[in-house]
Amino acid sequence: MAAFALSDRVLVKGHTPGTLKFKGLVFFQKGHCTGVELDKAEGNHDENVKYFECPKNRGIFVRPDKRLRQGIRNRAQSV
């Protein structure tokens, strides 16, 4: 499992690249979750509950079992 740090550039399968903004627990699902600010407005979270700051419709939450990869320079690491 790759170690991700806040502000890392990441790739989420099915979305544009983005920046890791949150790691932790959320109220809407069990277990840990990561929050990503996408480069383009194709997300579905507008930050009604503030886990991290981002422009409207550019935030998504990704479960650890989803494919989350290090940014463009390091495509070999994945979670």
C-alpha positions in Angstrom: 0.0 0.0 0.0 1.4 3.4 -1.0 1.7 6.0 1.7 -0.1 9.2 0.7 0.4 12.6 2.2 -1.8 15.6 2.1 -1.1 17.7 -0.9 0.1 14.7 -3.0 -1.1 14.7 -6.6 -3.3 11.6 -7.1 -5.2 9.9 -9.9 -8.6 8.4 -9.1 -10.0 5.9 -11.7 -12.7 7.5 -13.7 -11.8 11.1 -12.8 -9.4 13.9 -13.7 -6.2 14.1 -11.6 -6.5 15.9 -8.3 -4.8 16.8 -5.0 -5.2 14.8 -1.8 -6.9 17.1 0.8 -8.2 14.8 3.5 -7.5 11.5 5.2 -9.6 10.2 8.0 -13.1 9.2 9.2 -16.3 10.7 7.8 -19.9 10.5 9.1 -21.4 8.9 6.0 -19.5 5.6 5.8 -17.5 3.2 8.0 -13.8 3.2 8.0 -11.2 5.6 6.6 -11.8 7.8 3.6 -9.7 10.1 1.5 -10.9 13.5 0.1 -9.6 14.6 -3.3 -9.9 18.1 -4.9 -10.2 17.3 -8.6 -8.6 19.6 -11.3 -11.9 19.9 -13.1 -15.5 20.3 -11.8 -16.7 16.7 -12.1 -17.1 15.9 -8.4 -20.3 15.5 -6.4 -19.5 17.1 -3.1 -19.9 20.8 -2.6 -18.7 20.8 0.9 -21.9 21.1 2.9 -20.0 19.4 5.7 -16.4 20.8 5.8 -13.8 18.1 5.7 -11.6 20.1 3.3 -11.8 23.3 1.3 -12.3 23.1 -2.5 -14.4 24.8 -5.2 -17.9 23.6 -5.7 -18.2 20.2 -7.5 -14.5 19.6 -7.4 -14.5 17.4 -4.3 -14.8 13.6 -4.1 -14.4 11.1 -1.4 -12.6 7.8 -2.2 -12.7 4.6 -0.1 -9.3 2.9 0.4 -10.5 -0.1 -1.7 -11.0 2.2 -4.8 -8.0 2.7 -7.1 -6.1 5.7 -5.9 -2.7 6.3 -7.4 0.2 8.7 -6.9 0.3 11.5 -9.3 1.5 11.7 -12.8 5.2 11.2 -12.0 4.7 8.0 -10.0 2.0 5.9 -11.6 3.4 2.6 -10.3 2.2 3.0 -6.7 -1.5 2.3 -6.0 -3.7 1.7 -3.0 
